[in-house]
Amino acid sequence: MSAAPHTDTRTILAGAAEPGHGELRPVEGIYAPPGLHWVGDGFRVAGYFSAIPNAVRKLDPFLLLDYHPPYDYAPSNRPRGVGVHPHRGFETVTLAWEGSVEHHDSAGGGGVIGPGDVQWMTAASGILHKEHHETTFSRRGGTFQMAQLWVNLPRAHKMDPPRYQALRADEMGVVTLDGGAGTARIVAGELAGIRGPAKTVSPINVFDLRLNAKGKTVLALPGKQNTGLLVMKGELSINGREEARTFDFVVFENVGERIEIEAMSDAHVLVLSGEPLREPIVQYGPFVMSTEREIAQAFADLESGKFGKLDD
C-alpha cells in the first residue's frame, strides 16, 4: 500500500536524469475514443477499453476507463445519476475536474467530491452503492467533467472488507515541472519522490498532468508496469515520433522506462500505470472474480443480503 496522505510539493527539471533515465518506451497504439453512451441518466461517457483490443490484458490491473468529457447539464430538481447497484472483487476510482458527485454505500462510506477530488472505493467482498450529481450542483446545473476507473484486486484480496477513501484536492502530491512546462498532481503512486494519498493494494500510479504549450517533460515508469495515457485536452508529441490528439488514448509497450512528452498546445493528460496481476479474470456485470464459481457465489451472497442494505 502507498503512503498516508500528505501535501508535499517538489520542483523537478523536465527531462532530468531522475525521471528520464533509461530506454524510450515505444507506443503500442493510439486509439480514438469510442462513441459516447449514458450510464444511468447522469453520466455521458466514452468507455475506452471497448476501443482497445485486448485492453484488459494490455492494461492489467485496470479493467475499465469511462471518461466523461466536459458537458453542460441543465438545472434539475432531481439529481441525475445511477441508483443502487452491487460490486465485488475490484475498486472504483472516480476523478472529478468539474461538477460535483455524491456517493453512498452499504458499508457506511460516502460523501461529496468536487473539482480536484478523487473517490477511491474498494468494493472487495461486496458492497452496494449509488452515485448522483450533488444536490446543489444539480439544481444549479453547469459543466461536468469526470472519469471513472475500475481497478482489479489480487485474488488474495478480493474478499477483504470494503473500504472508502475520499481524497481531497489539497491532499494530492504536486510536482512542478521546470521551465514552465506545467504541473503533475499525484493521486496514487510516486513521481520524483512525491507520493500520492491513495492507499492501493497493488503498485499503481495515477498522475494528472497539466502541460503548457511547448512544455516538455519526461516520465520514468517501469517497463514491467502496463502504462497508458488519456489526452483530455490538447495535442502531444510522444517520444518525438508519435502525435496524440484530444480524446486519444495511448498504450505503451512493456519495453524501456522513459516516455518523453511535449505539449503542442495547452494539454491535460491522465497517466495510468500499474503492475499487472497476471491472474484469471472472470467478469459478469458488476462482479469481477477469478472463477465462474466465485461469480455464482457473488450472486448468491447478493440475494441472501450479504452485501448489506442501501435505500435507493
N, C-alpha and C positions, 0 to 999 in steps of 0.2 A: 504494500500500500504506500501511497505517496505521503508526503509530509503534511502537517497540520496547516490551516490557513495562515496567511501572512500578508504583509503589504510591501514586500521588498521591491525595489526597482534597481535597474542596472543599465548602464550605457555600454554598448559594445561597438567595435569597429565593424562596419559592414564588410564582409569578406575577409575578416581577420582569421588568424590561424585557428583560434578556438572553435568557431562554428564551421570553418571551411576546410579542415584537414581531411585528406583522403581523395579517393577517386570519385568522379562525377557519377551520379545515379541517372541512368538513361530513363527517358519517358517510355513507358509501355504503351500508353494510348491516351488520347484526348477525346472525351466523349461529350457530345452535345446533350442538352437536357431533354428528357422525355416530356410528353405533354403534361400539363397541369391537371390535377384531379382534386376533388374535395374529400377531406377526412372530416366526417360529421358535417356541420354547417358553418364551421368557423375556421377551417384551416385549408387554404388553397395551395397545394404543394406539388412539387416535382419529386417523384420517387426515383432518385438517381440510380439505384442498384438495378432497376429494371432495364436500364440502357447500357449496362456494363456486362459483357459476357463473363460468366463465372465470377461475378463480383464477390460473392461470399467467400470464395477461396482466395481471390487476389487481395481482399481487404480484411480477411480474418484478423482480429476478432470483431470487426464491425459487421453488422448484419443488415443495416438499413440506414439510408440517409434521405429524409424528407426535408426539402428546402422550401420555405415559404418566402418567395421574393416580396419586396415591398408592394403592398396592396392597400388601397384606401377603403375602409369599411364605413358604411353609413351608420349614423346613430341608431341604436336599438335598445328597447327597454328589456329585451330578453337576451341575456348573454349567449352568444354563439359558441359552439364547441362540440365536445364529444362526451356523451353520458357514461355511466358506469360500465366498465369492462375489465376483464381479468388479464393478468400476465403471470408467467412463471419462467424461470430459467435464464433471465438476462436483465439488462439495465436499460432504462430510457434516459436520454440526456437531452434536455431542451435548452437551447441557447436563444436568448432574446436580444434583439437590437432595436426594434421599435415596437411600441404597443406593450400591453401587459396581459399576462395569463395567470389564472388561478388554478391551483391543484389541490385535490383532496384524495386521500386514500384510506383503505380499511385498516392500515397499521398505525393510523394516527398522524401520519405525515401530511404536510400541506402548507400552503402559503401562496403568496403572490410574487411573481418575478416580473421585472420591468427591464428597460434598456440597460444592457451590460451584465445582467444577472444570468445565472445558469441554475437549472433544476436537475439534480442527478438522482434518479430514483432507481434503487436496486430492488427489482421485484423478487428475485431469488426464489424462495419456496412457494411464493404465491401471494398475490395482492389484487385487490380491486381498486381502481382509481378512475377519476374523471378530470377533465381539463376543459376550461371555458375561458373566454375573454373575461378579464377582470371587470366587475360591475361598472365602475366609474368610467373606464375606458370604453366599455360597450355603449353606455349612454351618450358619451361624448362623440364616439366614432373617431376615426383617424387612421394613420398609416400603421401597418402591422408587418413586421419582418422577423422571422424566427427560423430555426432549424431544429429537427429532432433526429438524434442518432439512436440506434439500438446497438448495444454492446453485449456480445456474448459473455457468459460466465463460464469459467472452467467447470467441468463436470463435478469436481470435488466441492464446488461452492454453489451449485445450482439449488440446493436445498437449505442454504443458510437463511437466517431470519432476514426479512425485508429491512431496507434502510432508506432514509430520505436525506439528501444533502441540499440545502438552499444556499447557494454560493452567490454572495453579493458582488456587485461590480467593484467595490472598493477592497475586496479581498484578493483580487486577481494579481498574480505576479506580473510585472511590467518590465519589458526590455525596450530601451530607447536605442534605435539604430543610429550609428554615427553618420555624419554628413547630411543630416536632414532627410534620411531615407524613409523614416516612419517609425512605427512602434509595433511591438508584439505583446499581446496580452496572453498570459499563460494560464489556461483553465486547468489543465492536467499535465503531469509530466514535468519536464525541465528543459530550459533553454538558457544557455550562457550562465549556468549556475543558479538561476532563479526558478523556483518550483511553483507550480500552481496549487490551489487549495483543494482540489478534488482528491478524495481518497479512492483509489482504484484497486481492483482485485488483481489485475494483471498489468504489466507495463504498458501504459498508454500515454500518448502526447496529444493534446488538443490545444492548438495555437490560433489566435485571432489576430491576423496581421492587417495593418493599415499602412500602405506604402504611398508615398508622394510620387508624382510624375517624375520619371528618370531616377527614382530611388532604386538602389541596388542592395541586396542582402544575400547571405549565404546561410543555408540551413544544413546542419550535420545531423543526420538521422541514421541509425544503424541499418545496414543493408538487410539484416535479418527481420527488421520490422516492416510490415506492409504499410505503404505510405501513399496518400493521395491528397489532393487539394482541390477545393471548390473556389472558383473565381466568382465572387458575388458582385463585383464591380470592377470595371477597368479592363486593361489588356496587359498581358505579361509576356516577357521573353524568358524562356526557361533554358538554362544551360547554354544560352546563346544560339540555340538550334531550333527550338520549337516555340510557337506562339499559341497562347490560350486567351480566349475572349470571355467577356461577361457570360456567366452561367455555364461555362465549360467545367468539366471535372477531369482532373489529370491524375492518372495512375502511374506509379513509378515501378521500375524493375527492382528486383532484390539483388542488385549489384552496386557496390560503391556506397558512399555515405553522403556525398556533397551535392546539394541542389542549389544552383545559382539562379536567382530571380531578379529580374529588372522590370519595374513597372513602366510601361509605355505611356500610361496616363494614371491619374489617381486611382488606386486599387484597394479593394477589400477582399481578403482571402482567408478561408478557413483551412487549416492544415490538420490532417489526421494521420497518426502513425501509431502502430501497435504491434506488439509481439504476438505472432499467430499462436493460437491454442493447438491447432492441428488435431482436433478431436471430432468425432462424428457429430453431425448436426441434423436433427430431425425437427422440422418446424411444422406446426399445424396452427394456423391462425395466430392467436396471441400467446402460444406456448412454444418455447424453443428448448428441446431436451436432447438427449443423446441416443435414445432408442424409442421405437414405437410404443413399447410397453410403458415407458415413462410418460409419453403423451396421453395414453389411455388413463393412466393413474391421475394425471393432472385434471382430466375431465371428471373423473370420479370424485376427486377431492373437491373440485368446484361445486359439484352437485350436492355433496354432503356438508357444505358450509365451511370447509377448512380455510377458505380464502377470506373469511371474515364477512362483515356486513358494511354496506355503504349506501346511503339513500341517494337516489338519483336527483 
